[in-house]
Amino acid sequence: MTTPITIPEQYKDIVEDLRELKKDGNNPNVTTVKQKEEIWKSLKKYGWVYPIVTNKDGVFADGEQRVDVCLAHEEFMGPVLRLPVEDVDRRLLRQVLNKLRGQHRQDADQEEYAKIIQAGEDEELKQLLQAIGEPLPELLQQLGTKTETIPETFEIIIECNDEEHQKRIYEKLKGQGYKCRVLIL
């Protein structure tokens, strides 16, 4: 029995049989059993957020792990974006999609975690972080029950010309009774 995965309307024209796609045997991206379980949960919950990416011949540039998970669950159809790129460009694209993800700001992650916990999804967040090998943030480690609440905060970021300007603004706001902290972005 299959579990249909939602395909956004924008992707309906590029849906293909995933069994027709090809591996090159050189994918440097390896996933654990736990990560595959999380991929499947994500696909079931959110659907095809972004398509599989291949070259014109159907050789993977991105999404090989998602396809493996789908096939293991007898899901055979999904959106495939076939790009007219040569093999070397397909390999470069795979590197870009696997590695260039940006850097997470810890404070922004903590705020994101707090909002997820407030929405009652702390267990799902824990499972996700464990699956990707991320240490549980203190926020989750201290969370004993779902009845605990995290106070909502509202913040403002002020762009300064230089460090001296930042110091003046900080001191001025601090002097007016505002709770301030310095961030360098």
C-alpha positions as CSV (number, residue, x, y, z in Angstrom):
1,M,0.0,0.0,0.0
2,T,1.3,3.5,-0.8
3,T,1.1,6.7,1.1
4,P,0.5,9.5,-1.4
5,I,3.0,12.4,-1.1
6,T,1.6,15.8,-1.9
7,I,2.9,17.3,-5.1
8,P,2.4,21.1,-5.4
9,E,0.5,22.3,-8.4
10,Q,3.6,24.0,-9.8
11,Y,5.4,20.6,-10.1
12,K,2.5,18.6,-11.7
13,D,4.0,19.0,-15.2
14,I,7.4,17.5,-14.2
15,V,6.2,14.4,-12.4
16,E,8.0,11.3,-13.5
17,D,8.5,7.6,-12.6
18,L,11.3,7.8,-10.1
19,R,12.4,4.2,-11.0
20,E,13.6,5.6,-14.4
21,L,16.2,7.8,-12.8
22,K,19.9,6.8,-12.8
23,K,22.6,6.8,-10.2
24,D,26.3,7.4,-11.1
25,G,27.5,5.4,-8.1
26,N,29.6,8.4,-6.8
27,N,27.1,10.2,-4.6
28,P,29.2,11.5,-1.6
29,N,26.1,12.1,0.4
30,V,25.3,9.2,2.7
31,T,22.4,9.0,5.1
32,T,21.8,6.9,8.1
33,V,18.7,4.7,8.7
34,K,17.4,7.3,11.2
35,Q,17.9,10.1,8.6
36,K,16.0,8.1,6.0
37,E,13.2,7.7,8.5
38,E,13.2,11.5,9.0
39,I,13.2,12.1,5.2
40,W,10.2,9.8,4.9
41,K,8.4,11.6,7.7
42,S,9.1,15.0,6.1
43,L,7.9,13.9,2.7
44,K,4.7,12.5,4.2
45,K,4.1,15.6,6.2
46,Y,5.1,18.4,3.8
47,G,5.1,16.7,0.4
48,W,7.5,17.5,-2.4
49,V,8.9,20.9,-1.2
50,Y,11.4,20.9,-4.0
51,P,11.9,18.5,-6.9
52,I,14.6,15.9,-7.7
53,V,17.3,17.5,-9.9
54,T,18.9,15.5,-12.7
55,N,20.7,16.1,-15.9
56,K,18.8,15.6,-19.2
57,D,19.5,11.9,-19.1
58,G,18.0,11.5,-15.6
59,V,21.3,11.1,-13.7
60,F,21.0,12.5,-10.2
61,A,22.4,15.9,-9.2
62,D,20.2,16.2,-6.1
63,G,17.6,14.1,-4.4
64,E,19.0,10.6,-4.7
65,Q,18.4,9.9,-1.0
66,R,14.8,11.1,-1.2
67,V,14.2,8.8,-4.2
68,D,15.7,5.8,-2.4
69,V,13.4,6.5,0.5
70,C,10.4,6.8,-1.8
71,L,11.1,3.6,-3.6
72,A,11.6,1.7,-0.4
73,H,8.0,2.8,0.5
74,E,6.7,2.0,-2.9
75,E,6.2,5.6,-3.9
76,F,7.2,5.7,-7.6
77,M,6.1,9.1,-8.8
78,G,7.6,12.5,-8.0
79,P,8.7,15.8,-9.6
80,V,11.9,15.7,-11.5
81,L,13.7,18.8,-12.8
82,R,15.8,17.7,-15.7
83,L,18.5,20.3,-16.5
84,P,20.4,20.5,-19.8
85,V,23.8,20.2,-18.2
86,E,26.9,18.2,-19.0
87,D,28.2,15.6,-16.6
88,V,30.8,17.8,-15.0
89,D,28.2,20.5,-14.3
90,R,25.8,17.9,-12.9
91,R,28.6,16.9,-10.5
92,L,29.4,20.5,-9.6
93,L,25.7,21.2,-9.0
94,R,25.6,18.1,-6.7
95,Q,28.5,19.6,-4.7
96,V,26.8,23.0,-4.5
97,L,23.5,21.5,-3.4
98,N,25.1,19.3,-0.8
99,K,27.6,21.7,0.7
100,L,26.6,25.4,0.3
101,R,23.9,25.7,2.9
102,G,25.0,28.7,4.8
103,Q,26.0,29.0,8.4
104,H,23.4,28.9,11.2
105,R,23.4,31.7,13.7
106,Q,23.1,30.0,17.1
107,D,20.8,32.7,18.5
108,A,18.5,32.5,15.5
109,D,18.4,28.7,15.8
110,Q,17.5,29.0,19.5
111,E,14.6,31.4,18.6
112,E,13.4,29.0,16.0
113,Y,13.6,26.1,18.4
114,A,11.6,28.1,21.0
115,K,8.8,28.8,18.5
116,I,8.7,25.1,17.5
117,I,8.5,24.1,21.1
118,Q,5.8,26.6,21.8
119,A,3.8,25.1,19.0
120,G,4.1,21.7,20.8
121,E,6.5,20.0,18.4
122,D,9.4,19.6,20.8
123,E,9.5,15.8,20.3
124,E,9.6,16.1,16.5
125,L,12.4,18.7,16.8
126,K,14.4,16.4,19.2
127,Q,14.0,13.5,16.7
128,L,15.1,15.6,13.8
129,L,18.2,17.0,15.6
130,Q,19.2,13.5,16.7
131,A,18.8,12.1,13.2
132,I,21.1,14.7,11.7
133,G,23.6,14.3,14.5
134,E,23.1,17.8,16.0
135,P,23.5,18.0,19.8
136,L,20.3,18.9,21.6
137,P,20.3,22.6,22.6
138,E,20.1,23.4,26.2
139,L,16.5,24.6,25.6
140,L,15.5,21.1,24.7
141,Q,17.6,19.4,27.3
142,Q,15.9,21.4,30.1
143,L,12.4,20.9,28.7
144,G,10.8,18.5,31.1
145,T,7.2,18.6,29.9
146,K,5.2,20.3,27.2
147,T,3.5,22.4,29.8
148,E,6.6,24.6,30.3
149,T,6.4,27.8,28.3
150,I,9.2,29.9,26.9
151,P,8.5,33.6,27.2
152,E,8.0,35.4,23.9
153,T,10.5,38.1,23.1
154,F,10.4,40.9,20.6
155,E,13.7,42.3,19.3
156,I,15.0,45.0,17.0
157,I,18.3,45.1,15.1
158,I,19.9,48.4,14.5
159,E,22.6,48.7,11.8
160,C,25.5,50.8,12.9
161,N,28.2,52.5,10.8
162,D,31.1,51.2,12.9
163,E,32.0,49.9,16.4
164,E,32.0,53.3,17.9
165,H,28.5,54.1,16.6
166,Q,27.4,50.7,17.9
167,K,28.8,51.5,21.4
168,R,27.0,54.9,21.5
169,I,23.7,53.5,20.5
170,Y,24.1,50.6,23.0
171,E,24.9,53.0,25.8
172,K,22.1,55.3,24.9
173,L,19.5,52.6,24.9
174,K,20.9,50.9,28.0
175,G,20.7,54.3,29.7
176,Q,17.0,54.5,28.8
177,G,16.3,51.2,30.5
178,Y,16.2,48.9,27.5
179,K,17.6,45.4,27.8
180,C,20.3,45.3,25.0
181,R,22.9,42.9,23.7
182,V,25.5,43.3,21.0
183,L,25.4,41.2,17.9
184,I,28.0,41.3,15.2
185,L,26.5,39.9,11.9
